């Protein structure tokens, strides 16, 4: 009997896979047995990811994709399907951020973030789902963040895009469930990536962040792998429309307890 977490024979598409979490997602799927199509705006940036996948014994195909461009999405999905022969799994990971106080956010900042993190997610999912429908099978994993459920200063458009991803996930799950397609959202907490690396240079901020996380550390490489493979596999066959937070517990809203005042002696 095949193990429910085994992805042998499955083909996946991972967007934004040249670095960071996306690269980790592609390698995690390959480690579980899947062949993987990986995308970035420039295919040359995918060389290291492709080499890593192939070193694990899986097949890898690099494809150019700009999720802000409709024609690019359509051609990339077609190229991915043609290369792999089918797509069983989509990891909708490509995203961006502009960190600014809300009063300083520009019209172009807003469009960049929402076009990438929300519109792009929808139209990539739509393009892949059109083909999944014909096969009656699919696993779509939209990558959100803890900002799907929590608000943070300086992240207004980003939080709006990620909150939208959570709602979009539920809508698509209802739309496509009858076709055998599950749609779920994997929402990481605070992980060090190229987008936020500068923040981790501030030791005071890292200490403040760590104190708010019940597990007392930011996310580390590998912390998302198990959840990703679960959502991509048949182990999650009866689960759809859900947002899974993998955040060390920061979303519980814990803060450092204020020491109790000593009582007066009796």
Secondary structure as the mmCIF struct_conf table of DSSP 4:
data_model
#
loop_
_struct_conf.conf_type_id
_struct_conf.id
_struct_conf.beg_label_comp_id
_struct_conf.beg_label_asym_id
_struct_conf.beg_label_seq_id
_struct_conf.end_label_comp_id
_struct_conf.end_label_asym_id
_struct_conf.end_label_seq_id
TURN_TY1_P TURN_TY1_P1 UNK A 4 UNK A 5
TURN_TY1_P TURN_TY1_P2 UNK A 8 UNK A 9
STRN STRN1 UNK A 11 UNK A 14
BEND BEND1 UNK A 15 UNK A 16
BEND BEND2 UNK A 18 UNK A 19
HELX_RH_AL_P HELX_RH_AL_P1 UNK A 20 UNK A 31
TURN_TY1_P TURN_TY1_P3 UNK A 32 UNK A 33
STRN STRN2 UNK A 35 UNK A 40
BEND BEND3 UNK A 41 UNK A 42
HELX_RH_3T_P HELX_RH_3T_P1 UNK A 43 UNK A 46
HELX_RH_AL_P HELX_RH_AL_P2 UNK A 47 UNK A 55
TURN_TY1_P TURN_TY1_P4 UNK A 56 UNK A 57
STRN STRN3 UNK A 60 UNK A 64
TURN_TY1_P TURN_TY1_P5 UNK A 67 UNK A 68
HELX_RH_AL_P HELX_RH_AL_P3 UNK A 70 UNK A 84
BEND BEND4 UNK A 85 UNK A 85
BEND BEND5 UNK A 88 UNK A 88
STRN STRN4 UNK A 89 UNK A 92
HELX_RH_3T_P HELX_RH_3T_P2 UNK A 102 UNK A 104
HELX_RH_AL_P HELX_RH_AL_P4 UNK A 107 UNK A 114
HELX_RH_PI_P HELX_RH_PI_P1 UNK A 115 UNK A 119
HELX_RH_AL_P HELX_RH_AL_P5 UNK A 120 UNK A 135
TURN_TY1_P TURN_TY1_P6 UNK A 136 UNK A 136
STRN STRN5 UNK A 138 UNK A 145
HELX_RH_3T_P HELX_RH_3T_P3 UNK A 146 UNK A 148
TURN_TY1_P TURN_TY1_P7 UNK A 149 UNK A 149
TURN_TY1_P TURN_TY1_P8 UNK A 153 UNK A 154
HELX_RH_AL_P HELX_RH_AL_P6 UNK A 156 UNK A 176
HELX_RH_3T_P HELX_RH_3T_P4 UNK A 177 UNK A 179
TURN_TY1_P TURN_TY1_P9 UNK A 180 UNK A 180
STRN STRN6 UNK A 181 UNK A 188
BEND BEND6 UNK A 190 UNK A 190
STRN STRN7 UNK A 191 UNK A 191
TURN_TY1_P TURN_TY1_P10 UNK A 194 UNK A 196
HELX_RH_3T_P HELX_RH_3T_P5 UNK A 197 UNK A 201
HELX_RH_AL_P HELX_RH_AL_P7 UNK A 203 UNK A 212
BEND BEND7 UNK A 213 UNK A 213
TURN_TY1_P TURN_TY1_P11 UNK A 214 UNK A 215
BEND BEND8 UNK A 216 UNK A 217
STRN STRN8 UNK A 219 UNK A 219
TURN_TY1_P TURN_TY1_P12 UNK A 221 UNK A 224
HELX_RH_AL_P HELX_RH_AL_P8 UNK A 225 UNK A 232
BEND BEND9 UNK A 233 UNK A 233
HELX_RH_3T_P HELX_RH_3T_P6 UNK A 234 UNK A 236
TURN_TY1_P TURN_TY1_P13 UNK A 237 UNK A 238
BEND BEND10 UNK A 241 UNK A 241
STRN STRN9 UNK A 243 UNK A 246
BEND BEND11 UNK A 247 UNK A 247
TURN_TY1_P TURN_TY1_P14 UNK A 248 UNK A 249
HELX_RH_3T_P HELX_RH_3T_P7 UNK A 250 UNK A 252
HELX_LH_PP_P HELX_LH_PP_P1 UNK A 256 UNK A 265
#
